Structures are given as structure tokens and as C-alpha cells.
């Protein structure tokens, strides 16, 4: 009997996940609302408690639900950053050609976010961007430059006013991912170039020029993307001993 039913277990659990998601999507469960008990939910949806338990566990990992000790299971606030947190794992674990694909996605989204930011950025937000640019220019320490580089782009993504896009970019710009690329990129003596590119982005933001901002951001990420393509070679191979340590 176990051999016959085991292959179906994942399918049943997935169905339970979809049913709970549907309840949230249809407004029957609101952000911050407590779920019915595991037993009541299983009866309501016509499923076993074990499948419901697995579904709740999976949705908790994904940031859709949260367990509060001694209180029960609640729907989270469903913030984009929480729901897309696992997206950063893809960037952290990708190797070789997949890194190029991620940089390509980041170039597309980063240029769009920067164009939006040029039209929407406040004076205070622009001052924060300028602060991180000045800090990058004031040091030659790779770790400090990386930290301010991350913060520079994070401020711009927030200024774009699209929380979902900002969350995706945060995943694509995780410290682990960026550090792996930077370790190789800095060996090319690229600090001066990247400082100029950041300055161009800042000038476009200060001028409130969306198209200039879009072009400057695309050129900035595109430089790293093209450099990585050359390291991987025409076959898109993963870096070997003669290639800077990207992974």
C-alpha cells in the first residue's frame, strides 16, 4: 500500500499548498490573519492532516505563513521582500553561464529601475545615493567599495518606487553573488572605471533624466556582464584555473 500511495503524497501536498494560496488570493485569509487549526483546515479542504502539515511547513519556508510560538500559524504581511527572499538563493548558488544570465536579467531590471528613480527620487534619497558614491571614491578597500556599491544600487531601487522590482534586484544583488564577481573583476583594475560609471548614474539621477539614467545603468552592468562572458569563453564554460575565482 505504501508503495502505491507514496508517489501521490507530493501531489496531494502541492494541492493543499495551492488551496491555501487560493484562500489568500481570494481574500478568505487576509495578511496578518490567523489560520484555522491544522485539523479544522484539513477538514475544510477535505485533505489529510499530514498533507496539510507539509503544506503549511512549505508555505512558511516561502514566507507566506509564519508560526508564532504558542499562538498558531498566521498569514504574513505578504511583503515582496519576504516572498522573494528565496530568489537570492538562485544568485548565490549559480555558476558559470548562469551567472551571465543573472547579470543579463539584472541589467534589464537595473536600467528600468534607475530610469524610474530619475523621475521619482526625492532630495533625501538622492543625498543617500551621493553619500555612497563619495564613500566609494574615498577608499581602495574592496570590501568597503562592495558594501557601498550594494547600498548605492539599493537606494536607487527603493527610489524607483516599485517594491517588487526592488526585492528582485535585492536578490540579484546579494552580497555573496556580487562578491564572487567582484573578486575577479577587481583584478582587471576596474575600480576607476566602475567609479566613473557610478558617477554617470548619479549625474543622470541629479538631472532627473530617465533616459540618461537608463543608459548609464545599462552600460554599468553591461560592462561586468561582457567581462564575465569573455572569462567564460565562446563555449560558455565554467571558469577554470586560469580564470579569476568567480565561483
Secondary structure as GFF3:
##gff-version 3
##sequence-region A 1 247
A	DSSP	alpha_helix	2	25	.	.	.	ID=ss1
A	DSSP	alpha_helix	38	45	.	.	.	ID=ss2
A	DSSP	alpha_helix	49	61	.	.	.	ID=ss3
A	DSSP	beta_strand	65	68	.	.	.	ID=ss4
A	DSSP	beta_strand	72	75	.	.	.	ID=ss5
A	DSSP	alpha_helix	80	83	.	.	.	ID=ss6
A	DSSP	alpha_helix	87	93	.	.	.	ID=ss7
A	DSSP	alpha_helix	97	120	.	.	.	ID=ss8
A	DSSP	alpha_helix	123	137	.	.	.	ID=ss9
A	DSSP	alpha_helix	142	159	.	.	.	ID=ss10
A	DSSP	alpha_helix	163	172	.	.	.	ID=ss11
A	DSSP	alpha_helix	175	185	.	.	.	ID=ss12
A	DSSP	three_ten_helix	186	188	.	.	.	ID=ss13
A	DSSP	alpha_helix	191	206	.	.	.	ID=ss14
A	DSSP	alpha_helix	210	232	.	.	.	ID=ss15
###
